[in-house]
């Protein structure tokens, strides 16, 4: 619910300081600077805010808390996550995924990665997806 009460920042510098801290491994990346430049806006009251709807964020979290829909049982599932201590994936989630997918769950941990693995480690992400897809037979299984 904190997203719904997000007060914004008094100055652009305050906003940049906090936003860059959300993903510390990305703070100096040019694409993060571009993302912030595109999405930081001043509202009618003069506060600086990221361009997103707090209500939509709260609703999205609600959707993510739902049970997984039935998935085909002839496809592997890739869990690509940050290294230990930096991953937001919990032991409970790993266990639930393992229970749901058994031997079809492929887990890869990307050393040095933080919360948004694909942003900071695009090559490793593409490699993991490519390995998974390379194992898919031409017949579609």
One Martini backbone bead per residue (centre of mass of N, CA, C, O) as a GRO file, in nm:
protein
  141
    1UNK     BB    1   0.050   0.067  -0.008
    2UNK     BB    2   0.283   0.267  -0.044
    3UNK     BB    3   0.231   0.333  -0.342
    4UNK     BB    4  -0.043   0.491  -0.285
    5UNK     BB    5   0.136   0.705  -0.083
    6UNK     BB    6   0.325   0.840  -0.268
    7UNK     BB    7   0.476   1.171  -0.234
    8UNK     BB    8   0.735   1.215  -0.346
    9UNK     BB    9   0.941   1.500  -0.437
   10UNK     BB   10   1.078   1.813  -0.400
   11UNK     BB   11   1.323   1.722  -0.579
   12UNK     BB   12   1.503   1.598  -0.832
   13UNK     BB   13   1.748   1.503  -0.665
   14UNK     BB   14   1.590   1.335  -0.464
   15UNK     BB   15   1.475   1.142  -0.671
   16UNK     BB   16   1.739   1.037  -0.795
   17UNK     BB   17   1.860   0.925  -0.532
   18UNK     BB   18   1.637   0.713  -0.476
   19UNK     BB   19   1.596   0.565  -0.746
   20UNK     BB   20   1.894   0.465  -0.776
   21UNK     BB   21   1.864   0.289  -0.502
   22UNK     BB   22   1.669   0.061  -0.591
   23UNK     BB   23   1.917  -0.013  -0.810
   24UNK     BB   24   2.242  -0.026  -0.737
   25UNK     BB   25   2.358  -0.180  -1.001
   26UNK     BB   26   2.222   0.067  -1.195
   27UNK     BB   27   2.296   0.372  -1.119
   28UNK     BB   28   2.531   0.408  -1.368
   29UNK     BB   29   2.345   0.351  -1.592
   30UNK     BB   30   2.234   0.491  -1.877
   31UNK     BB   31   1.947   0.355  -1.887
   32UNK     BB   32   1.855   0.461  -1.613
   33UNK     BB   33   1.876   0.759  -1.675
   34UNK     BB   34   1.670   0.746  -1.906
   35UNK     BB   35   1.434   0.638  -1.744
   36UNK     BB   36   1.417   0.876  -1.551
   37UNK     BB   37   1.390   1.100  -1.762
   38UNK     BB   38   1.114   0.980  -1.878
   39UNK     BB   39   0.960   0.931  -1.566
   40UNK     BB   40   1.013   1.213  -1.451
   41UNK     BB   41   0.769   1.427  -1.288
   42UNK     BB   42   0.590   1.720  -1.250
   43UNK     BB   43   0.343   1.826  -1.068
   44UNK     BB   44   0.104   2.062  -0.981
   45UNK     BB   45   0.256   2.085  -0.682
   46UNK     BB   46   0.584   2.029  -0.750
   47UNK     BB   47   0.619   1.734  -0.749
   48UNK     BB   48   0.813   1.446  -0.777
   49UNK     BB   49   0.741   1.179  -1.018
   50UNK     BB   50   0.665   0.885  -1.126
   51UNK     BB   51   0.530   0.733  -1.419
   52UNK     BB   52   0.271   0.609  -1.235
   53UNK     BB   53   0.021   0.404  -1.100
   54UNK     BB   54  -0.044   0.322  -0.784
   55UNK     BB   55  -0.302   0.157  -0.830
   56UNK     BB   56  -0.179  -0.041  -1.036
   57UNK     BB   57   0.037  -0.159  -0.854
   58UNK     BB   58  -0.152  -0.279  -0.646
   59UNK     BB   59  -0.306  -0.457  -0.849
   60UNK     BB   60  -0.062  -0.620  -0.950
   61UNK     BB   61   0.005  -0.753  -0.682
   62UNK     BB   62  -0.264  -0.902  -0.667
   63UNK     BB   63  -0.216  -1.074  -0.923
   64UNK     BB   64   0.061  -1.206  -0.824
   65UNK     BB   65  -0.098  -1.366  -0.580
   66UNK     BB   66  -0.194  -1.564  -0.758
   67UNK     BB   67  -0.238  -1.841  -0.890
   68UNK     BB   68  -0.133  -2.041  -1.111
   69UNK     BB   69  -0.195  -2.131  -1.405
   70UNK     BB   70  -0.240  -2.353  -1.621
   71UNK     BB   71   0.016  -2.551  -1.762
   72UNK     BB   72   0.197  -2.699  -1.962
   73UNK     BB   73   0.346  -3.037  -1.924
   74UNK     BB   74   0.575  -2.996  -2.186
   75UNK     BB   75   0.729  -2.759  -2.027
   76UNK     BB   76   0.965  -2.562  -1.933
   77UNK     BB   77   1.094  -2.371  -1.650
   78UNK     BB   78   1.230  -2.047  -1.585
   79UNK     BB   79   1.453  -1.951  -1.317
   80UNK     BB   80   1.574  -1.622  -1.293
   81UNK     BB   81   1.830  -1.513  -1.065
   82UNK     BB   82   1.973  -1.377  -0.822
   83UNK     BB   83   2.184  -1.372  -0.595
   84UNK     BB   84   2.250  -1.432  -0.295
   85UNK     BB   85   2.096  -1.161  -0.114
   86UNK     BB   86   1.948  -1.026  -0.398
   87UNK     BB   87   1.700  -1.185  -0.404
   88UNK     BB   88   1.333  -1.202  -0.422
   89UNK     BB   89   1.352  -1.500  -0.393
   90UNK     BB   90   1.213  -1.740  -0.210
   91UNK     BB   91   1.199  -2.041  -0.065
   92UNK     BB   92   0.893  -2.069  -0.097
   93UNK     BB   93   0.887  -2.022  -0.401
   94UNK     BB   94   1.077  -2.244  -0.488
   95UNK     BB   95   0.906  -2.470  -0.368
   96UNK     BB   96   0.646  -2.416  -0.528
   97UNK     BB   97   0.775  -2.451  -0.807
   98UNK     BB   98   0.876  -2.737  -0.762
   99UNK     BB   99   0.597  -2.859  -0.707
  100UNK     BB  100   0.469  -2.766  -0.984
  101UNK     BB  101   0.733  -2.868  -1.188
  102UNK     BB  102   0.970  -3.010  -1.096
  103UNK     BB  103   1.183  -3.123  -1.348
  104UNK     BB  104   1.100  -2.851  -1.523
  105UNK     BB  105   1.276  -2.683  -1.340
  106UNK     BB  106   1.481  -2.405  -1.418
  107UNK     BB  107   1.773  -2.293  -1.248
  108UNK     BB  108   1.925  -1.961  -1.245
  109UNK     BB  109   2.219  -1.796  -1.136
  110UNK     BB  110   2.328  -1.454  -1.127
  111UNK     BB  111   2.612  -1.318  -1.090
  112UNK     BB  112   2.574  -0.984  -0.966
  113UNK     BB  113   2.282  -0.969  -0.949
  114UNK     BB  114   1.979  -0.816  -0.917
  115UNK     BB  115   1.652  -0.751  -0.937
  116UNK     BB  116   1.714  -0.674  -1.257
  117UNK     BB  117   1.857  -0.891  -1.451
  118UNK     BB  118   1.811  -0.794  -1.751
  119UNK     BB  119   1.950  -0.514  -1.713
  120UNK     BB  120   2.245  -0.605  -1.594
  121UNK     BB  121   2.219  -0.917  -1.755
  122UNK     BB  122   2.152  -0.970  -2.065
  123UNK     BB  123   2.337  -1.198  -2.166
  124UNK     BB  124   2.257  -1.406  -1.948
  125UNK     BB  125   1.958  -1.407  -2.013
  126UNK     BB  126   1.978  -1.490  -2.310
  127UNK     BB  127   2.132  -1.753  -2.256
  128UNK     BB  128   1.916  -1.895  -2.084
  129UNK     BB  129   1.692  -1.884  -2.293
  130UNK     BB  130   1.849  -2.020  -2.523
  131UNK     BB  131   1.895  -2.289  -2.380
  132UNK     BB  132   1.599  -2.356  -2.346
  133UNK     BB  133   1.519  -2.332  -2.651
  134UNK     BB  134   1.736  -2.541  -2.756
  135UNK     BB  135   1.561  -2.783  -2.611
  136UNK     BB  136   1.355  -2.743  -2.820
  137UNK     BB  137   1.177  -2.901  -3.030
  138UNK     BB  138   1.050  -2.880  -3.350
  139UNK     BB  139   0.763  -3.000  -3.237
  140UNK     BB  140   0.714  -2.819  -2.950
  141UNK     BB  141   0.841  -2.947  -2.663
   0.00000   0.00000   0.00000
